[in-house]
Amino acid sequence: MLRIFDAHVHLFDCKANTYAFLENEDRSFKAIAGDYSALPRRYLTDDYLNDSASCEVEGIVWYEFLSANPVREARWAQHLADTSHLRQSMVVLVDFLDPALEERLAVYATLPDVVAVREHLGWDAGNPLRRFAKRPDLLTDPEWRKGLGAIRGHGFKCVIELFAPQLSDLPDVTRLYPDVGFTLAVMGWPLDLSPSGYMQWRHDLAVLSCCENVCIEIAAIECLFGMDWRRRMSRSGSSRSSTCSAPRAACSAVTCRSPAYP
């Protein structure tokens, strides 16, 4: 049986936390995930273990899930971890321009399983429904970069979630904080799957791969190729655009607290 430490898992409960996109259809969420009407309103550890029964799951990295109250959601997730035998690391939500950022980081620091933070930075210049950041220029904003530096005082890593056209701004950020571990989500989220788009994405990943403090998360394949990506890939054969070749890219298991994954 394959042993895994799952690098990206959402466990949630609409009775414990508020998720607006689950209460009403959210056009922006649908723009990245497709038709998500079949998603349950409650998905907990036992549900996940039942769905992953074909593998021996050693642990998971729990990710925030766009809750209306990220701190309450994080505390709920910590309680979930405390009452489960499954090892769990946590990635929680921040806003690096938030005047109360230090207060939030201090709260997260009291939760023993929190290992990383993330802010949604995706900004698609061609599609207003796929804009999740406050502005398109956060990666180059000196104040935003200064806010990111605050996580060093707590030993947190940083998960970067953006779209491929934004990748060229990322190396300067990761070089600014060589003592911070960065995880690039969704393989850098390529939007243009044409041959030229693929080559640009590959080039930008190769540049980023020279940063020793960066790893890449291979997850959310459905956001790139659609919910039926397995069937479409099997019909069309291997796609070049689905191959990541950055020489030093690694799985985001680096965010886990596990002897097997330093």
C-alpha positions in Angstrom: 0.0 0.0 0.0 1.3 3.4 -0.9 2.3 5.5 2.1 1.6 9.3 1.7 1.7 12.5 3.6 -1.0 14.5 1.8 0.3 18.0 1.1 -3.0 19.8 0.6 -6.3 18.9 2.3 -9.4 20.8 3.1 -11.4 19.6 6.1 -14.4 21.8 6.9 -17.8 22.0 8.6 -20.4 24.6 7.7 -22.0 24.2 11.1 -18.8 25.2 12.8 -17.6 27.9 10.4 -19.1 30.1 7.8 -18.2 29.5 4.1 -20.1 32.0 1.9 -19.2 30.1 -1.3 -20.8 26.9 0.1 -24.0 28.7 1.2 -24.5 30.4 -2.2 -22.9 29.8 -5.6 -19.8 32.0 -5.9 -18.9 32.9 -9.5 -15.3 33.5 -8.7 -14.9 30.1 -6.9 -16.7 28.4 -9.8 -14.3 30.1 -12.2 -11.4 28.3 -10.7 -13.0 25.0 -9.6 -15.8 24.5 -12.1 -19.2 23.2 -11.0 -18.7 22.5 -7.3 -22.4 22.0 -6.4 -21.6 18.4 -5.4 -19.2 19.5 -2.6 -20.5 18.4 0.9 -21.2 21.0 3.6 -19.2 18.9 6.0 -16.0 17.0 5.3 -14.0 15.7 8.3 -11.1 13.5 9.0 -13.0 10.2 8.8 -14.5 11.2 5.5 -11.0 11.9 4.1 -9.6 8.6 5.5 -12.5 6.7 3.9 -11.9 8.4 0.5 -8.1 7.7 0.8 -8.4 4.1 2.0 -6.4 2.9 -0.9 -3.3 4.6 0.7 -1.7 4.5 4.0 -2.0 8.1 5.1 0.7 9.1 7.6 -0.5 12.7 7.9 -1.9 15.7 6.1 -1.4 19.4 5.6 -4.7 21.1 6.4 -5.4 24.3 4.4 -7.7 27.1 5.3 -10.8 27.2 3.1 -12.0 30.8 2.7 -13.8 31.0 6.0 -15.5 34.2 7.1 -13.4 34.0 10.3 -10.0 32.5 9.5 -8.8 32.6 13.2 -11.9 30.8 14.4 -11.5 28.3 11.6 -7.8 27.7 12.6 -8.8 27.1 16.2 -11.4 24.7 15.0 -8.9 22.8 12.9 -6.4 22.6 15.7 -9.1 21.0 17.9 -9.8 18.6 15.1 -6.2 17.7 15.0 -6.0 17.3 18.8 -8.8 14.8 18.8 -7.6 12.7 15.9 -4.8 10.1 15.6 -3.9 11.5 12.2 -0.9 13.8 12.2 -1.8 17.2 10.9 0.1 20.4 9.9 -1.8 23.6 9.2 -1.6 26.4 6.7 -3.6 29.5 7.8 -4.8 32.7 6.2 -3.1 36.1 6.5 -3.2 39.6 4.9 0.3 41.0 4.9 -1.1 44.5 4.7 -3.4 44.0 7.7 -2.6 46.6 10.5 -3.4 43.8 13.0 -1.1 41.3 11.3 1.2 40.8 14.3 -1.8 40.1 16.6 -3.1 37.5 14.2 0.3 35.9 13.9 0.6 35.8 17.7 -2.7 33.9 17.8 -1.6 31.4 15.2 1.6 30.9 17.1 -0.4 29.5 20.0 -1.7 26.7 17.8 0.9 24.0 17.8 0.1 22.6 14.3 0.4 25.8 12.4 3.5 25.7 10.3 2.8 28.1 7.4 0.6 31.0 6.3 -0.8 32.0 2.9 -2.5 34.9 1.2 -4.5 34.6 -2.0 -2.5 36.5 -4.6 -4.0 35.3 -7.8 -4.9 38.1 -10.3 -5.9 37.2 -13.8 -5.7 40.3 -16.0 -8.0 38.8 -18.5 -10.8 37.5 -16.3 -12.3 39.6 -13.5 -13.8 36.5 -11.9 -10.3 35.2 -11.3 -9.0 38.0 -9.2 -8.5 37.1 -5.5 -5.9 39.6 -4.4 -6.6 43.2 -3.4 -4.5 44.5 -6.2 -2.4 43.0 -9.0 0.9 44.5 -7.7 1.2 43.1 -4.1 4.4 41.2 -4.8 6.2 44.4 -5.7 4.7 46.5 -2.9 7.3 47.4 -0.3 4.8 47.5 2.5 3.4 44.1 1.6 6.9 42.7 1.5 7.6 44.2 4.9 4.5 42.5 6.2 5.6 39.1 4.9 8.9 39.5 6.8 6.9 39.5 10.1 6.4 35.7 9.9 10.1 35.2 10.5 9.5 36.1 14.2 7.3 33.0 14.5 9.2 30.5 12.3 6.3 30.2 9.8 6.8 29.2 6.2 4.9 31.0 3.4 2.7 29.5 0.8 2.4 31.6 -2.4 -0.7 31.1 -4.5 -0.7 33.1 -7.7 -1.1 32.7 -11.5 1.7 32.0 -13.9 1.8 35.5 -15.4 2.8 36.7 -11.9 5.7 34.3 -11.5 8.3 36.7 -12.8 7.8 38.9 -9.7 8.3 36.1 -7.2 12.0 35.4 -7.2 12.8 38.9 -5.8 10.5 38.2 -2.9 12.0 34.8 -2.1 15.5 36.2 -2.4 14.6 39.1 0.0 13.9 36.5 2.8 16.3 33.6 2.2 15.6 32.4 5.8 11.9 31.8 5.0 10.7 28.6 3.3 8.3 29.3 0.4 5.9 26.9 -1.2 4.6 27.7 -4.6 1.0 26.4 -4.9 -0.7 24.7 -7.8 2.6 24.3 -9.8 2.6 28.1 -10.4 -0.9 27.9 -11.8 -0.4 28.1 -15.6 -3.3 29.8 -17.3 -2.1 29.6 -20.9 -1.8 26.0 -21.9 -0.7 26.7 -25.4 2.9 25.8 -26.5 4.1 29.3 -26.0 2.4 29.6 -22.7 3.9 26.4 -21.6 7.4 27.5 -22.5 7.0 30.8 -20.6 5.7 28.9 -17.5 8.6 26.5 -17.7 11.1 29.3 -18.1 9.7 31.2 -15.0 9.8 28.0 -12.9 13.4 27.4 -13.9 14.4 30.8 -12.8 12.5 30.3 -9.5 14.1 26.9 -9.0 17.4 28.7 -8.4 16.1 29.9 -5.1 17.1 27.2 -2.6 14.2 28.2 -0.2 11.4 27.4 -2.6 9.5 24.2 -3.3 6.5 23.5 -5.5 3.2 21.9 -4.5 1.7 19.5 -7.0 -2.0 19.8 -6.2 -5.4 21.1 -7.5 -4.9 19.6 -10.9 -8.6 20.1 -11.6 -8.1 23.8 -11.3 -5.7 23.6 -14.3 -7.4 21.0 -16.5 -11.0 20.8 -15.2 -12.8 18.3 -13.0 -12.7 15.6 -15.6 -9.0 16.0 -16.2 -8.3 12.2 -15.8 -10.7 11.2 -18.5 -9.5 14.0 -20.9 -5.9 13.2 -20.3 -6.4 9.5 -20.9 -8.2 10.2 -24.2 -5.6 12.7 -25.5 -2.5 11.1 -24.0 0.2 12.9 -22.0 0.2 16.6 -22.3 3.4 18.5 -22.3 1.8 21.2 -20.3 1.2 18.8 -17.4 4.9 18.2 -17.0 6.9 20.2 -14.5 10.6 20.2 -15.2 12.0 22.9 -12.9 15.3 21.1 -11.8 15.1 21.8 -8.0 11.4 21.8 -7.6 10.1 19.6 -4.7 6.8 18.5 -3.3 5.3 20.8 -0.7 5.7 18.1 2.0 8.4 20.5 3.2 5.6 22.3 5.1 4.9 19.1 7.1 6.2 18.3 10.6 7.2 14.7 10.0 10.5 12.8 10.5 10.2 11.6 6.9 9.7 15.0 5.4 12.2 17.5 6.9 
